[in-house]
Amino acid sequence: MGGKRLLFGVFFLVSALVAGTVRGDAQIKEAFDSIYYKSVSDSVQRYIQSHPNRFKPEQNRFKATPMASVSYVTEDGFGFIVGMTGQYRNGLDISAPLSLFSTVGYVSTKGSFKLAVGGTNYAVNGKSRLEYKASGYYDKRYFWGIGYDNGVYGGNKSRYSELGANISLMYRFLLSPKFNIAPLAGYNYINASDLSSKSALAGGLPLVFNGIHLGGEVVFDTRDDHNSPQRGVCLNLRQKVYPVLTSNRGIFYQTTFVADLFFKGWKGAVFAVDLFSESNYGDSPWFVWTPIGGDVRMRGYYKGRYRDRNTLIAQLELRQSIYRGHGAVLWCGAANIFPSYKEIDLKKTLPNYGIGYRYDLGGNIFKFDVGFGKNREWGISAGLNHAF
């Protein structure tokens, strides 16, 4: 009906002009605007009536929630986290995903602290999103040097301080529910101090880095749930290039590949497999190399004791639900670090195994893990969500 009215209005105006009616130009424009507005108004009204749940302004307000948590890792001791998370929607269409925002402060009993802001901002149509994060931190760490041989020798243990800032931006195109690609850019500043007496352990590489990076990421994801998946696979390939624009001595590259697989076993059991590979080429500083250890991969190792230009890690985890949200995990894994693929030595493979407790908090998973590694090294970690 709206289209017929619009055609009728145009026909009326042309006829009036040709016939030389007594309407003035202002009256003709008023008649046309009135008919056109009615047509558009009818169309909008019909769309709203056929999509009643998409236009509820009360659902589009920014909602903020305070958060607080306690964590524990061997490197930092107990950590105290406070912050705020928020969600909002761009536009009025509630079929688009919620955009998220968070700000977090962290301080540990061993003198480390971190401030971070980040979020995910969806486009109005929900088919792309901007992911952003900025953080500043100060850590007190131990350093054994680069390479397996330095890391395995306990006498190299040295205390140092690390001051840093990071900014990362990614714009992700959601090409399908399972596949997306994302160009990325970022900035890193890292300054290692109090290491002058042991600087030789860094292999002559600089103790200060100030540089930007560019790159991209490709993701294929079929997991049934991102927080606690029971089946599916997630493949992530990321490539970064650090151009000679700031303090780095020469151009260098970093290639990272992660494959996570999940499948059900017997009743209440889920098997999870995590494969990780990272390679650094060119004049890359040791700051940007992924360290072995922490609460994600190779749990039980001090994060940063082992690191080199290239890293291969594999881990298998059994997650068993026991009773009313309570569960347990068992895992085993192995890692190898090496300066180049021509120098891989299987005898220098680092073993890893451990046991953990899980409790479903209704959206989040509380975890408590005890991990063990080479030469009786072990560590405890506690926090939220699965290791991967």
Secondary structure, DSSP 4 states (H G I P E B T S, - for coil): -HHHHHHHHHHHHHHHHHHT-S--HHHHHHHHHHHHHHHHHHHHHHHHHH-GGG--GGGGS-EEEEEEEEEEETTTEEEEEEEEEEEE-SSS-TTSPPEEEEEEEEEETTS-EEEEEEEEEE-TTSSEEEEEEEEEEEEEEEE--SSHHHHH-GGG-EEEEEEEEEEEEEEEEE-SSSEEEEEEEEEEEEEEES-GGGGGGGTT--SEEEEEEEEEEEEEE--S-SSS-SSEEEEEEEEEEE-TTSS-SS-EEEEEEEEEEEEE-STTEEEEEEEEEEEEEES--GGGSPPSBTTTBSTTS-TTSS--SEEEEEEEEEEEEEETTEEEEEEEEEEEEESSGGG--GGGPEEEEEEEEEEE-SSSEEEEEEEE-GGG-EEEEEEES---
